[in-house]
Each structure stands twice: as structure tokens, then as C-alpha cells.
Amino acid sequence: MRFSILDPKKAIWQGMAKKVTLPAVNGEMCVLDFHQPFVVRLEKGRITFSGERVVSRPGGILIKDGIAFMRSNSLTVFAQT
């Protein structure tokens, strides 16, 4: 899936991912390829991701809060870091 993490000033990460783990308000959420469309609020925590040719950041990316939006096999995260 296409995956982007954006903050108000810049794109933090953009690329392809097979699995993304999000710190959702109601608990940790795992998103895989072709997940159903959704919008979810995120809380303080760590976003981790992996894929075939992804060199993910060790330990993931820390965020303060945000919103994740999945549609047409594309996951976009708007977050404050």
C-alpha cells in the first residue's frame, strides 16, 4: 500500500509498506494491504511499518497525536511529531 506520514510543515515519510502499526485512541491498530477504508484518531505513541523494500526507522516514528485515513490501498497519517 502507499503510505505517508505528514506533519503540518513537511512530509516525514512516504513510500510503500506491507504492514503499518498505529497508536489508535482505542488501542494499537495493525493495517495491512487492501484494508477496508477508515478514519481513526491517533494518540501519543509510535508508528511502525515494514514492507518488501522498506528500510523502516528502527523503533518507528514517535507522534503526539493525529488522524489516519485509509482509502484505495493508500494510508495517510496527519500527525504532530
C-alpha positions in Angstrom: 0.0 0.0 0.0 1.1 3.6 -0.4 1.9 5.1 3.0 2.6 8.7 4.0 3.2 10.4 7.3 2.7 14.1 7.1 3.1 16.8 9.8 2.0 20.4 9.4 5.4 21.5 8.0 6.6 18.6 5.8 6.3 15.0 4.8 8.1 12.8 7.4 7.9 9.6 5.3 6.4 8.5 2.0 6.7 5.1 0.3 5.3 1.6 0.1 4.5 -0.6 3.1 3.0 -4.0 3.7 2.2 -3.6 7.4 1.7 -0.4 9.5 1.0 -0.3 13.2 -0.8 2.8 14.5 -1.3 4.0 18.1 -5.1 4.5 17.8 -7.2 6.0 20.6 -8.9 2.7 21.3 -5.7 0.6 21.2 -2.9 -0.4 18.8 -4.1 -1.0 15.2 -2.4 -3.0 12.5 -3.1 -2.1 8.9 -2.3 -4.5 6.1 -2.5 -4.2 2.3 -6.1 -3.7 0.9 -7.6 -2.9 4.4 -11.1 -1.6 4.4 -11.4 2.3 4.3 -11.4 4.0 7.6 -10.6 7.2 9.5 -9.2 6.9 13.0 -7.9 9.3 15.6 -4.4 8.6 16.9 -2.8 9.3 20.3 0.7 9.7 21.6 2.7 6.7 20.6 4.9 5.0 17.9 4.1 4.3 14.3 6.0 1.3 13.0 6.0 -0.1 9.4 7.5 -2.7 7.2 7.5 -3.9 3.6 9.4 -5.7 0.9 11.8 -2.9 0.1 11.2 -0.7 3.1 14.1 0.3 5.4 11.9 1.4 8.3 13.3 3.5 11.0 14.4 1.4 14.0 11.9 2.0 16.7 9.4 3.6 14.4 8.3 7.2 14.4 7.0 8.9 17.6 3.9 11.1 17.3 2.0 13.3 19.8 -1.4 12.8 18.1 -3.0 12.8 14.7 -5.5 11.2 12.3 -5.1 8.2 9.9 -7.1 7.9 6.7 -7.2 4.7 4.6 -8.7 4.7 1.1 -7.9 2.9 -2.2 -5.0 1.0 -0.7 -3.4 4.3 0.4 -2.8 5.1 4.1 -2.2 8.8 5.0 -1.3 9.8 8.5 -1.6 13.5 9.5 0.4 13.8 12.8 2.2 16.2 15.1 5.6 14.9 15.9 
